[in-house]
Amino acid sequence: MRIVTAVLIWVALVGGFYFYQQARERIQPAAPQFEQAAAMARYELEVTPAFSGEVDPFVLDSDAASASLRVRLNGEVVFAREEGFAAGEVMKAAAVSGVKIGENEFFVEASPPILESERAHALRLRLFRGEAVLLDKTLWAAPGERIASPVSVVVQEQEEVREDEHGH
């Protein structure tokens, strides 16, 4: 009789827990889905390294080894430089696509030369909407390290300028 009672209690507890989990899944509201609207303005990206760049010889992934500089926006590559570059060279990507209204994240990867491994390195990243600067950030890497850093920027909706606001 004790065994039957123990089995009945076990079935009641486990069965109750099972039905509670099933009911809980049905009651929970679905997480809201936020869809960011694509920004309609024209955006331009400007990258200025303070070091000369070269392809990282220690990268094992063949795709990543082919770029000395790569900039991703929200996971998509918007600028890549396959060959090396000179220090102070201003590199521009006109008509950057993928900018959304709201939070955007750039991920910048750059490989300084091995011979300069004893120095710290900097890279300036700027994002323009027309003439307006939306982002101006300098990324730093410690001596011997490559630059690999995320940069966030919040893009607001562009307000249309009406002539009557300026008194024309």
C-alpha positions as CSV (number, residue, x, y, z in Angstrom):
1,M,0.0,0.0,0.0
2,R,2.9,2.4,0.8
3,I,4.3,1.9,-2.7
4,V,1.0,2.7,-4.3
5,T,0.6,5.9,-2.2
6,A,4.2,7.0,-3.1
7,V,3.5,6.4,-6.8
8,L,0.2,8.4,-6.6
9,I,2.0,11.3,-4.9
10,W,4.8,11.2,-7.4
11,V,2.4,11.2,-10.3
12,A,0.4,14.0,-8.8
13,L,3.5,16.2,-8.2
14,V,5.1,15.5,-11.6
15,G,1.8,15.7,-13.4
16,G,0.9,19.0,-11.7
17,F,4.3,20.5,-12.5
18,Y,3.9,19.3,-16.2
19,F,0.5,20.9,-16.5
20,Y,1.7,24.1,-14.8
21,Q,4.5,24.4,-17.4
22,Q,2.1,23.9,-20.3
23,A,-0.3,26.5,-18.9
24,R,2.5,29.0,-18.3
25,E,3.6,28.8,-21.9
26,R,0.1,29.6,-23.1
27,I,-0.3,32.5,-20.7
28,Q,3.0,34.2,-21.4
29,P,2.6,37.1,-23.9
30,A,4.9,37.0,-26.9
31,A,7.9,39.3,-26.8
32,P,7.2,42.5,-28.8
33,Q,9.0,42.7,-32.1
34,F,10.5,46.0,-32.9
35,E,11.3,46.6,-36.5
36,Q,13.5,49.5,-37.2
37,A,12.7,51.6,-40.2
38,A,15.5,52.1,-42.7
39,A,16.9,55.6,-42.8
40,M,16.2,57.4,-46.0
41,A,19.0,60.0,-46.0
42,R,22.4,59.5,-47.6
43,Y,25.1,58.4,-45.2
44,E,28.9,58.5,-45.6
45,L,31.5,56.7,-43.6
46,E,35.0,58.0,-43.1
47,V,37.9,55.9,-41.6
48,T,41.3,57.5,-40.8
49,P,43.9,55.2,-39.3
50,A,46.9,56.6,-37.4
51,F,48.9,53.6,-38.6
52,S,49.7,51.8,-41.8
53,G,47.8,48.6,-42.2
54,E,48.5,45.2,-43.5
55,V,46.7,41.8,-43.7
56,D,47.0,39.9,-40.4
57,P,49.3,37.0,-41.1
58,F,48.1,35.1,-38.0
59,V,44.4,34.8,-38.9
60,L,43.4,31.2,-39.7
61,D,40.0,32.0,-41.3
62,S,40.7,32.6,-45.0
63,D,37.8,35.1,-45.4
64,A,39.0,37.3,-42.5
65,A,42.7,37.1,-43.7
66,S,41.8,38.8,-46.9
67,A,41.1,42.2,-45.3
68,S,43.4,44.6,-43.5
69,L,40.4,46.8,-42.5
70,R,36.8,45.8,-42.2
71,V,33.8,47.8,-41.0
72,R,30.5,46.1,-40.3
73,L,27.2,47.9,-39.7
74,N,24.6,45.8,-37.9
75,G,26.4,42.6,-38.9
76,E,26.8,43.5,-42.6
77,V,30.1,44.6,-44.2
78,V,29.8,48.2,-45.4
79,F,33.5,48.8,-46.0
80,A,36.5,46.5,-46.5
81,R,40.1,47.2,-47.6
82,E,41.7,44.1,-49.0
83,E,45.2,45.5,-49.4
84,G,47.3,47.6,-47.0
85,F,46.9,51.3,-46.4
86,A,49.0,54.2,-45.3
87,A,48.9,56.0,-42.0
88,G,46.7,59.1,-42.1
89,E,45.0,58.0,-45.3
90,V,41.3,59.0,-45.3
91,M,39.2,56.2,-46.6
92,K,35.6,57.0,-47.5
93,A,32.6,54.8,-48.1
94,A,29.9,56.9,-49.9
95,A,26.3,55.9,-49.7
96,V,26.4,53.5,-46.7
97,S,23.4,51.3,-46.8
98,G,21.9,49.5,-43.8
99,V,21.6,52.5,-41.4
100,K,18.4,52.3,-39.4
101,I,16.4,54.8,-37.4
102,G,17.4,54.1,-33.8
103,E,20.3,52.1,-32.4
104,N,23.0,51.1,-34.9
105,E,26.3,49.3,-34.2
106,F,29.5,49.4,-36.1
107,F,32.2,46.8,-35.6
108,V,35.6,47.8,-36.8
109,E,38.5,45.4,-37.3
110,A,42.0,46.7,-38.4
111,S,45.4,45.1,-38.5
112,P,48.4,47.2,-37.7
113,P,51.8,46.0,-39.0
114,I,53.7,43.5,-37.0
115,L,56.8,45.7,-37.0
116,E,54.9,48.4,-35.1
117,S,53.7,46.0,-32.4
118,E,55.5,47.9,-29.6
119,R,53.2,51.0,-30.2
120,A,49.6,51.7,-29.4
121,H,47.4,52.4,-32.5
122,A,44.4,54.6,-33.1
123,L,41.7,54.7,-35.8
124,R,39.1,57.5,-36.3
125,L,35.6,56.5,-37.4
126,R,33.2,59.2,-38.6
127,L,29.6,58.9,-39.9
128,F,28.0,61.8,-41.8
129,R,24.4,62.5,-42.8
130,G,24.9,65.1,-45.5
131,E,27.2,67.6,-43.8
132,A,26.2,66.7,-40.2
133,V,28.5,64.5,-38.2
134,L,26.5,61.8,-36.4
135,L,29.5,59.9,-35.1
136,D,33.1,60.8,-34.4
137,K,34.9,58.2,-32.4
138,T,38.6,57.3,-32.0
139,L,39.3,53.6,-31.3
140,W,42.5,52.6,-29.6
141,A,44.4,49.3,-29.4
142,A,47.1,48.4,-26.9
143,P,50.6,47.7,-28.2
144,G,50.8,44.4,-30.0
145,E,47.0,44.1,-30.4
146,R,44.8,44.7,-33.4
147,I,41.8,47.0,-33.4
148,A,38.5,45.1,-33.0
149,S,35.9,47.2,-31.3
150,P,32.1,47.9,-31.5
151,V,30.8,51.4,-31.8
152,S,27.2,52.3,-31.2
153,V,25.3,55.3,-32.6
154,V,21.7,56.3,-32.3
155,V,20.3,57.8,-35.5
156,Q,17.3,60.1,-35.1
157,E,14.7,60.7,-37.8
158,Q,15.8,63.5,-40.1
159,E,13.5,66.4,-39.7
160,E,12.6,68.3,-42.9
161,V,13.5,71.9,-42.8
162,R,10.8,74.2,-43.9
163,E,11.5,77.6,-45.5
164,D,9.1,79.4,-43.3
165,E,11.0,78.4,-40.1
166,H,14.0,80.5,-41.3
167,G,12.0,83.5,-42.3
168,H,12.5,83.1,-46.0
